[in-house]
């Protein structure tokens, strides 16, 4: 059993029930819905299919709604050939009618008024940085720029402007509509793109909390770290969010790409310290969009994310639009399993975290007890999932078995490293769930007679405190 989870993006090549079933069987734990693409009707169909399959297959598959955020795109009536060294003009849609009909080449940015925040010396990167222009000077409603890296500028291609102080809200009008849809369909996670500070996270949380409904049904927020400002404000963002994504695509454009690997390790470390699940994303098995096997470098990339103790690794185009969606999940699972069987991802010293409480003491004691008694599992009852998250933080060699009577906790544990969850009915008495879970784990061959399991009871409704029950031998 792998412990590092897999997030897979759903797209045209993976939307049918048969493919989704095979992806779940192959190791997909969380399905990512990219709201940059697809209609609400299409997303609704995918959500219903995944929920149905998870129920049928008796497993938990989380659903992550990834909001597009303030994505800047090119507007041009026809392709523009931009040659290195030549001048090019840039405006935006607010000023499109005000700008004279220049004989020079010109393209527009689709965010009204955006050029007001762009200054001389700023670089404008088109299509993931393949094309680069540098602003020479500002004129009325217009930027005059020099082409540094040439290419063909096409309509609707994405734009990045590193270092520019742009007055763009992290939550766009489109995002608000998509969020309403995601909340209506009870998704488990909402990812916020282009986060700059903790204020962006708090703004999204307020919007989620305004939605009528029970608190326990609310999705967790995933902060996507992909901007220069996010690195500067990393600590406050991680504290404010529920989970983190290392979005290496835009991060590698906003920052020097030579620093991305080191930044990845830093983001993972800060997330672990704050008990926040962390996903490593972008181009992990990129060549499998076209090829049935990954490159050696891609295998190494996935392995290193596992060794860094990331909670999850993510597939994007590989499973959304590539030729081999099921094979991509299967390959990633195999890489994870082989890496986890090696000693290189082992933790020999308990990790520190930013919590000083009796809970931390209890969980550390359970971790040490499991190691001392060579236990097979650390088993717990957890209503909110917090106890499981604490245990997961230590990355134990033992299985982490969690019993819960909360559907949302069951689903959201799909993103937490190593946690294997069992869902029981809300009417089931909490104090009897450990025995029921152990019985199920035995029938699933995850435990057998003679195995030892450390038992923890999480903080329960009604005021009963978290407690370490001790070591139990399985009968």
C-alpha positions in Angstrom: 0.0 0.0 0.0 1.3 3.4 -1.0 1.1 6.2 1.6 1.7 9.2 -0.6 -1.6 10.2 -2.2 -2.2 10.9 -5.9 -4.2 13.8 -7.2 -5.3 13.3 -10.8 -6.9 16.0 -13.1 -10.0 14.9 -14.9 -10.5 15.9 -18.5 -11.8 14.7 -21.9 -9.7 11.5 -21.9 -10.7 10.5 -18.4 -14.3 11.6 -18.1 -16.0 8.2 -18.8 -16.9 5.9 -16.0 -14.7 3.0 -17.1 -11.5 5.1 -17.2 -12.4 6.8 -13.8 -12.9 3.3 -12.3 -9.5 2.1 -13.5 -7.8 5.3 -12.3 -9.3 4.8 -8.8 -8.2 1.1 -8.9 -4.7 2.2 -10.0 -4.2 4.6 -7.1 -6.1 7.9 -7.7 -7.0 9.4 -4.3 -8.3 12.9 -5.2 -9.9 13.9 -8.5 -9.0 17.5 -9.5 -11.6 19.5 -11.5 -9.9 22.4 -13.4 -12.4 25.2 -13.6 -10.3 26.9 -16.3 -12.0 24.4 -18.6 -15.4 22.7 -18.9 -19.0 23.8 -18.2 -20.8 23.4 -14.9 -22.9 20.6 -16.5 -19.7 18.7 -17.4 -18.3 19.1 -13.9 -21.6 18.0 -12.3 -21.5 14.8 -14.4 -18.0 14.0 -13.2 -18.8 14.7 -9.6 -21.8 12.4 -9.7 -19.8 9.6 -11.4 -16.9 9.8 -8.9 -19.2 9.8 -5.9 -21.1 6.8 -7.3 -17.9 4.9 -8.0 -16.4 5.7 -4.6 -19.5 4.3 -2.9 -19.5 1.2 -5.1 -15.8 0.5 -4.6 -16.0 1.3 -0.8 -13.2 3.8 -0.9 -12.8 7.5 -0.4 -12.0 9.7 -3.4 -11.8 13.4 -2.6 -12.9 16.0 -5.1 -10.9 19.2 -5.6 -12.4 22.2 -7.4 -9.5 24.3 -8.7 -10.6 27.9 -9.3 -9.0 29.6 -12.3 -8.1 32.8 -10.5 -7.0 36.1 -12.2 -5.5 34.5 -15.3 -4.3 37.1 -17.8 -4.7 36.2 -21.5 -3.8 37.7 -24.9 -6.4 39.3 -27.1 -5.5 39.5 -30.8 -7.5 39.2 -33.9 -4.7 37.3 -35.7 -1.4 35.6 -34.8 1.5 38.0 -34.4 5.1 37.0 -35.3 7.3 38.7 -32.7 11.0 38.7 -33.7 13.8 39.1 -31.3 15.0 42.7 -31.0 11.9 44.4 -32.6 9.5 46.7 -30.8 6.0 45.7 -30.0 3.0 47.6 -28.5 0.8 46.4 -25.7 -2.5 47.8 -24.4 -5.5 46.3 -22.6 -9.2 45.9 -23.4 -10.1 49.0 -21.4 -8.1 51.2 -23.6 -8.6 49.3 -26.9 -10.8 51.9 -28.5 -8.6 54.8 -27.2 -5.4 53.5 -28.8 -4.8 54.8 -32.3 -4.5 52.3 -35.2 -0.7 51.9 -35.1 1.2 50.4 -38.0 3.3 48.7 -35.4 2.4 45.2 -34.1 0.1 45.4 -31.1 -1.6 42.9 -28.8 -4.0 43.4 -25.9 -4.4 42.0 -22.4 -7.9 40.9 -21.4 -7.9 42.4 -17.9 -9.3 46.0 -18.0 -6.8 48.6 -16.7 -4.0 46.1 -16.1 -1.4 48.2 -17.9 -1.7 50.9 -15.2 0.2 48.5 -12.9 2.9 47.6 -15.4 6.1 49.7 -15.3 9.2 50.3 -17.4 11.6 47.3 -17.0 8.8 44.8 -16.2 8.9 41.6 -18.3 5.8 40.2 -19.9 5.9 36.5 -20.5 3.6 34.8 -22.9 2.7 31.1 -23.1 4.6 29.8 -20.0 7.5 32.2 -20.7 8.3 30.9 -24.2 7.9 34.5 -25.5 9.4 37.3 -23.5 9.1 41.1 -24.0 10.5 43.9 -21.8 8.7 47.2 -21.3 10.8 50.1 -22.6 8.5 52.9 -21.7 4.9 53.8 -20.9 2.8 56.1 -23.1 -0.9 57.1 -22.7 -2.9 53.8 -22.5 0.1 52.0 -24.1 3.3 50.1 -23.4 6.2 50.1 -25.8 8.3 46.9 -25.4 11.3 45.1 -26.8 11.0 41.4 -27.8 13.7 39.4 -25.9 12.6 35.9 -26.8 10.6 35.8 -30.1 7.8 33.6 -31.3 4.2 33.6 -32.5 1.8 35.4 -30.2 -1.6 33.7 -30.3 -5.0 34.7 -29.1 -6.0 33.5 -25.6 -2.5 32.4 -24.6 -1.7 32.9 -20.9 0.5 35.8 -19.7 2.7 36.3 -16.6 4.1 39.6 -15.4 6.6 38.8 -12.6 7.2 41.7 -10.2 4.4 43.9 -11.4 2.1 45.3 -8.8 -1.2 44.4 -10.4 -4.5 45.4 -8.8 -6.1 42.0 -9.4 -8.4 40.2 -7.0 -7.5 36.6 -6.2 -11.2 35.8 -6.6 -12.7 36.8 -9.9 -16.4 37.1 -10.9 -16.0 33.7 -12.7 -14.4 32.2 -9.6 -17.4 33.4 -7.5 -19.8 31.5 -9.9 -17.6 28.4 -9.9 -17.4 28.5 -6.1 -21.2 28.7 -5.8 -21.4 25.6 -8.0 -18.6 23.8 -6.1 -20.4 24.4 -2.7 -23.7 23.3 -4.1 -22.1 20.0 -5.2 -20.4 19.6 -1.8 -16.8 19.3 -3.1 -14.1 18.4 -0.5 -11.4 20.9 -1.4 -11.3 24.3 -3.2 -8.0 25.4 -4.6 -7.3 29.1 -4.8 -5.0 30.2 -7.6 -2.4 33.0 -7.6 -2.5 33.5 -3.8 -0.5 36.5 -2.7 -1.2 36.7 1.1 -3.2 35.3 3.9 -5.9 37.9 3.1 -6.7 36.0 -0.1 -7.3 32.8 1.9 -9.4 34.6 4.5 -11.5 36.2 1.8 -12.3 32.8 0.3 -13.1 31.4 3.7 -15.6 34.1 4.4 -17.3 33.4 1.1 -17.5 29.7 2.0 -18.8 30.4 5.5 -21.6 32.6 4.1 -23.1 29.7 2.3 -25.9 28.2 4.4 -25.3 24.7 5.6 -23.5 22.7 8.3 -19.9 23.6 9.2 -18.8 20.0 8.9 -19.8 19.9 5.2 -17.5 22.8 4.2 -14.6 22.2 1.9 -11.0 22.7 2.9 -9.0 25.4 1.2 -5.9 24.6 -0.9 -3.5 27.5 -1.3 -1.6 27.4 -4.6 1.9 28.7 -4.2 2.8 30.1 -7.6 3.6 33.8 -7.2 6.6 35.7 -6.0 4.5 37.4 -3.3 3.3 34.0 -2.0 7.0 33.0 -1.3 7.5 36.3 0.6 4.3 35.6 2.6 4.6 31.8 2.8 4.4 31.4 6.6 1.2 33.5 7.0 -0.4 31.8 4.0 0.3 28.3 5.3 -1.1 29.2 8.7 -4.3 30.6 7.2 -5.0 27.7 4.7 -6.0 24.1 5.2 -3.7 22.6 2.6 -1.0 23.7 0.2 -0.1 23.1 -3.5 3.4 23.7 -4.9 2.2 24.9 -8.3 5.5 24.7 -10.1 4.3 25.8 -13.5 3.6 29.4 -12.8 6.1 29.5 -9.9 8.9 28.6 -12.4 7.8 31.6 -14.5 7.4 34.1 -11.6 10.7 33.0 -10.0 14.1 32.0 -11.4 13.4 28.4 -12.5 16.8 27.4 -11.0 15.2 28.0 -7.6 12.1 26.0 -8.0 13.5 22.7 -6.6 14.8 24.5 -3.5 11.5 26.4 -3.1 9.6 23.1 -3.4 11.5 21.7 -0.4 11.0 24.9 1.6 7.2 24.9 0.9 6.9 21.2 1.9 8.9 21.8 5.1 6.8 24.8 6.2 3.6 22.9 5.4 4.7 19.9 7.4 5.7 22.1 10.4 2.2 23.6 10.4 0.4 20.2 9.9 -1.0 21.2 6.5 -1.2 18.6 3.7 1.0 19.6 0.8 0.7 18.6 -2.9 3.6 18.8 -5.4 2.2 19.6 -8.9 3.0 20.3 -12.5 4.8 18.2 -15.2 5.6 15.3 -12.9 5.1 12.7 -15.7 4.7 15.2 -18.5 6.1 13.0 -21.2 3.3 10.5 -20.5 0.9 12.8 -22.2 2.3 11.3 -25.4 4.4 8.3 -24.3 3.5 5.1 -22.4 6.5 5.4 -20.1 8.1 8.3 -18.3 11.6 9.7 -18.6 14.2 8.8 -15.9 14.2 12.4 -14.8 10.4 12.3 -14.2 10.7 9.1 -12.2 13.4 10.9 -10.1 11.1 13.9 -9.7 8.3 11.9 -8.2 10.7 9.9 -6.0 12.2 13.1 -4.6 8.8 14.5 -3.7 8.1 11.3 -1.8 11.5 11.5 -0.1 10.7 15.1 0.8 7.5 13.8 2.6 4.9 15.5 0.4 1.4 14.3 1.2 0.5 14.0 -2.4 1.8 14.3 -6.0 -0.3 15.5 -8.9 -1.0 14.6 -12.5 -2.3 17.4 -14.8 -2.3 17.0 -18.6 -1.2 13.4 -18.2 -4.7 12.4 -17.0 -6.8 15.3 -18.4 -5.7 15.2 -22.1 -3.0 12.7 -22.6 -3.0 9.3 -24.3 -2.3 7.3 -21.2 -4.4 8.5 -18.2 -4.7 5.1 -16.4 -1.1 4.2 -17.1 0.0 7.5 -15.7 -1.7 6.9 -12.4 -0.4 3.3 -12.3 3.1 4.4 -13.1 3.0 7.1 -10.4 1.7 4.5 -7.9 4.6 2.2 -8.7 7.2 4.9 -8.3 5.7 5.9 -4.9 5.6 2.3 -3.7 9.2 1.6 -4.7 10.4 4.8 -3.1 8.5 4.2 0.1 9.9 0.7 0.3 13.4 2.2 0.2 15.0 3.6 3.4 15.4 7.1 1.8 11.9 8.4 2.8 12.2 7.0 6.4 12.2 9.4 9.3 14.6 8.6 12.1 13.9 11.6 14.2 10.4 12.8 15.1 9.4 15.9 13.1 8.7 19.1 15.0 5.5 21.1 14.5 4.0 24.4 15.6 1.6 22.9 18.2 2.3 22.8 21.9 -0.5 21.0 23.6 -1.5 17.8 25.3 -2.6 16.5 21.9 0.9 16.8 20.6 2.3 14.9 23.6 -0.3 12.1 23.2 0.4 11.6 19.5 4.1 11.7 19.9 3.7 9.1 22.7 1.6 6.9 20.4 4.2 7.2 17.7 7.0 6.2 20.0 4.9 3.4 21.5 4.2 2.0 18.0 8.0 2.0 17.2 8.9 0.4 20.6 6.3 -2.4 20.3 6.9 -2.9 16.5 3.2 -2.4 16.0 1.5 -3.0 12.7 -0.9 -0.1 12.9 -1.8 3.1 14.7 -5.6 3.0 14.9 -7.9 5.8 16.0 -11.4 7.2 16.1 -11.5 10.8 14.7 -14.6 12.9 14.0 -12.8 15.9 12.5 -9.7 14.1 11.1 -7.3 16.2 13.3 -6.0 13.2 15.2 -5.2 11.4 12.0 -3.4 14.5 10.6 -1.3 14.7 13.8 -0.3 11.0 13.5 0.4 11.4 9.8 2.8 14.3 10.5 5.3 11.8 12.0 5.2 9.7 8.8 5.2 6.4 10.8 6.2 3.1 9.2 3.0 1.7 10.7 -0.4 1.7 8.9 -2.6 4.7 10.0 -6.2 3.4 10.3 -8.9 5.9 11.0 -12.5 5.3 11.9 -15.0 8.1 11.5 -18.7 8.7 11.2 -18.3 11.9 9.2 -18.6 11.6 5.4 -16.7 14.9 4.9 -13.8 13.8 7.2 -13.7 10.4 5.3 -13.4 12.2 2.0 -10.9 14.8 3.1 -8.6 12.2 4.6 -7.9 11.3 0.9 -5.3 14.0 0.8 -3.5 13.2 4.1 -0.3 11.1 3.9 -0.8 7.4 4.9 -4.3 7.7 6.3 -6.5 4.7 5.5 -10.1 5.6 6.5 -13.2 3.6 7.3 -16.6 5.3 7.3 -19.3 4.2 9.6 -22.9 5.4 10.0 -23.6 8.6 12.0 -25.8 6.6 14.3 -22.9 4.2 15.3 -21.6 4.8 18.8 -18.1 6.2 18.6 -16.7 4.2 21.4 -17.4 1.0 19.4 -15.9 2.1 16.2 -12.3 0.8 16.9 -13.5 -2.8 17.2 -15.6 -2.5 14.1 -12.7 -1.0 12.2 -10.3 -3.7 13.3 -12.8 -6.3 12.2 -13.0 -4.7 8.7 -9.2 -4.2 8.5 -8.8 -8.0 9.2 -11.3 -8.9 6.5 -9.3 -6.5 4.1 -6.1 -8.3 5.1 -4.6 -5.1 6.5 -4.4 -6.6 9.9 -4.1 -10.3 11.1 -4.3 -12.2 14.3 -1.3 -11.5 16.5 -0.6 -8.1 15.1 -0.2 -5.2 17.5 -2.0 -1.9 17.1 -1.7 1.3 19.1 -5.2 2.7 19.9 -6.0 6.4 20.2 -9.4 7.9 20.8 -9.6 11.4 19.3 -11.4 14.3 21.0 -15.1 13.4 20.8 -18.3 15.4 20.9 -19.6 15.9 24.4 -16.3 17.0 25.9 -14.3 13.7 26.2 -10.7 14.5 25.6 -8.2 12.8 23.3 -6.6 9.8 25.0 -4.0 7.1 24.3 -5.6 3.8 25.1 -2.5 1.7 24.6 -1.3 -1.3 22.6 -3.8 -4.0 21.6 -3.0 -7.4 20.3 -5.4 -8.4 17.4 -7.4 -11.5 18.2 
